[in-house]
Each structure stands twice: as C-alpha cells, then as structure tokens.
Amino acid sequence: MSASLKDGFELAETQRTLPIALLRAREAVMERFRPMLSAHDVSEQQWRVMRVLQEAGELDASRLAERACVLPPSLTRMLKSLEAREFIALRRDTQDGRRMQVSLTDEGDAFIARVAPESAAIYREIEERIGATEIQTLLDRIEDLLTALKKD
C-alpha cells in the first residue's frame, strides 16, 4: 500500500480524472478535424489563430496567444509562417514599439471562407451524434469550470 493510501488519500483512476477526461474529449473531437486541416496545410494552432483574428479583428500578439490558447514562443514561429502565406499582417504598435499587432488579411479571410464549409460539416456530424443541446450544455459547464478555477 502506498503512503498516500495510508494517509486516507486515494488517487482516482486516471481515466476518471478531470485532466485526462478533458484531454481524451479534445482528442476525440480533434481527430475529426485534423484530416481537413492537414488537407489545407494548416495546423490546429494556425487555424485557431486565424479564427480568433477573424472574430476579434486586430489583436496584439500577447492577447492573440491567450485567446487562441497558444504559447507565446509557438505563436512567434506560427506568425512567420502565416505571414509568409499572406494570411496575416503584422505591424508594430504605434503606442508601444515592442508590441506587435496582428490582423487577418483578405487572403486569410478568403482561406477561412474556403475551409469553413468543411469545418461546419464536421461540426454538424458531431452535433448529430450527441445533439446540439448537449453541446451547448457541455460548453456551459466548461465555462462554469473555467470561471470557478479562474485565478484571482
């Protein structure tokens, strides 16, 4: 018997822990989207970055990394690749020259428009399997979790 069990603390079975369950759910969803993204030569992270920019408009790189759930060093490399494909534009912040502002270009917007129907079809298939209401409930519960765990 381990020391943690002697102390009255038992670890849950890994498959029934929140971190593992969330990772498994993410993988189950993303395995449906990865072939589509791969066919268009875009990574999951690049797609998230472009989608966030499409929704939010121009953002500074720090805010973009946060909203797209990308680590800042990864974002820096990714921005170079997206800029080379002319999907995004970078400019120095006029108020603070150390900060980069990032925006989606017309080419980036057109790329999203071309890929969006495929993405929507995959999402519809997931929705058909578990139901639109269940997805909304799940999203609401995840928001509740994030709010409860938010650092003060």
Secondary structure, DSSP 8 states (H G I E B T S, - for coil): --HHHHTT-----GGGSHHHHHHHHHHHHHHHHHHHHHHTT--HHHHHHHHHHHHH-SEEHHHHHHHTT--HHHHHHHHHHHHHTTSEEEEE-SS-TTSEEEEE-HHHHHHHHHHHHHHHHHHHHHHHHH-HHHHHHHHHHHHHHHHHH---
